[in-house]
Amino acid sequence: MIFIVVKFETKPEWTERWPDHVAEFTANTRAEEGNLWFDWSRSLEDPSVFVLVEAFRDGDAGGEHVNSAHFAKAVKELPQALVSTPKIISESIDAPGWGEMGEMTVGG
C-alpha cells in the first residue's frame, strides 16, 4: 500500500472553514476504487494545523488519484487557505491495512 501523511497549516481566516473547504475533495477521494482511507485530524497543540492520513491500494491507485480531476482542482484551490506548502511523508509499505496495537489491549 501507499501510506501518506500530510500536514497543512491554515491561515487564521481559513482555519475554521478548512473542513468545508476540503469536503468535496475528501468525498471524491474516498470514492476512488483504490483509496483505502482518507482521514483528517486536527492538531491539539496548534488548531491551525490539520493532518491528513491517507492510503491507497498500490502505486497504480496512487497514480490514478494524483491524475484525477478532483486532485487537480484541489491543487489549484487549497493553497489560498494555507500559510505554507504542505509537508508530506509518502511511503510504500507492506501492510494490508490497520492492525491492532500489540502494546495495548482493550477489553477481555
Disulfide bonds with the S-S distance in Angstrom:
none
